[in-house]
Amino acid sequence: MRTLVPIAVSLLAMAGAYGQPTPDAEPKKSAVGFGTVSEALESLKSTPGVDITTSKPDSWTIANDPRNHTQWSFTPPGHYAYPAVVKRIIKQSADGNIFIEMTALCQAEKAPCDRLIEEFKQLNDRIRENVQRRLRRQGGTTK
C-alpha cells in the first residue's frame, strides 16, 4: 500500500445509535443496519466469508468481513457498555485518502455508550497515526 496518501479518520454521527430498541411491531434498524446487537451478531455468524473470533484475554467478539473492508467489535458480557457493537469500514476517497467510517449500536445507558465511542475514536486516531508513520518510513507522502 505504498501509494496511499494522507490518512483521514471520519466518524459518522451516532444519532439514534444509543438506547434500547423500541418495541414496535417491526424493529427499527440502527446506524449499523440491525435493530439489536444480538441480531447483528447472529446475522454475521451466518454470512459467508465473515470470520468470527474472540479476543484474548478480554473476550470481545470480532467479526471481520474482508469483502466489505468491515470490522465489527462486540462488547463481551460484563463490559460496562454491554450489549454494544462498533462497526468500522475502511474506505478510500476519490483522491486516494484512506479513512475509517464508524457507526455503533449501544443498548446500554448513554454515559457508558459515550465512553465506548470515545475509546474507539481514540483507537482510530492511534491507527491513523501508526499508518502515517509507516508511510513516512516507506517514503510515502503524508501531511
N, C-alpha and C positions, 0 to 999 in steps of 0.2 A: 504494500500500500504506500509506496514511496511517492506517488503523485498526489497525495492528499494535501490540501491547503488548510488554512486555519480552521480550527475546530470551534464550533459554537454549540452551546447547550441550550436547547429550547424546551421550556417546561410549559405544558398546556395548563390551562386553568383547571382547578379542581372542583369547579362548581358542580354541585349535585353528586359529588363523589362520597360524601360522608353520610353517616346515619343509617338506620335500619331501613330496609326496603319497605315501601308502603304496601299494606295488604289489599291491593286491588285485585280484581278478577284476573287480570293479566299482568305479570310482573313487569315493571319498567326496566329498561336497560340503562345501565350506568355508563360513565365515560369509558369504561373498559369493554363495553359491549355485552355485559351479562347483568342479570338482576341481582345476583348474590355472589359472594366469594365462592361458596361451595359449588354453585352452578358453573362458574368459570373453571374451577379445578376439574370437575367431572368431565366437562367438555374437552378440555385439553388432554386429559388422560386417554380419551378415545380418538384423538386427532392423529392420523398417520403422520410420521415424521417429527412429532414433538417428543423431545427427550425429557423425561421427568426424573429428577434426582433429589436427594435430601442432603443438605449441607451438614457438615460435621464441625464442631460439636453442637451447633445451635439449632439444628433440626428444621431449618427453613425448607420448604418445598420449592424447588426451582424448575420451571418449565421453559426449555429453550426450543424455539421454533425457528430454525435456521432459514427456512424458505421465506419467512416474512421478516427476518432480522429482528426478532422479538424475544425478549426475556420477561417472564412472569415470575415474581417473587411473592410467595405466600407466607404470611406470618405463621409460626407454629403455635399450637395451643399453649397457653401460659404467657405468651408475649403480651406486652402492655397494650398493643393495638389489635389484638386478635378479635375477630377474624378480619383480615385485610389482604389485599393483593395490590402490588405495584407492577404496572405494565410499562416496559421501556422498549422503544423501537429505535433502532439506529437507522438514520436516513441521510441521504446526500442531496444537497440542493443543486440547482442547475449550474451554479458557479463552482461546484466542487466541494463546498463546505460540508463537513460531517456534523450532524447534531443528534441529540437524543430527545425524542419526543416521549414525555412521561405522563401517564394518567394513573389514577388509583381508584379503588373501591375499598372503603374502610367502613366496617359496620360497628366499630367501637364508638366511644364518645368522641366529641370533637377535639378536645385537647390531646388525647393520645394519637388521634389521626393526624393532627397538625404536626406533632413531634415526629411521627413516622415520615411524613412528606419532607420535612426539613432535613432529616437524616439522609434521605435519598437524594435531595438536592445537593447536599454536601458531598455525597459519594459521586454523583455525576460530575461535580466540579473537579474532584480529585482524578477521575478518569480522564477528563478533558485535559487537565494539566499534565498527566503522565503521557498521554498521546502526543501532546505538543512537544514535550521534552524529547520523546523518542524521534519525532520527525526532525527536530533540530539536529540531533546527533547523526541522523541519516542524511542530512543535507537538504531536507525539505524546507519549504518556506512556511513560516508561521508569523503571526502578528503578535 
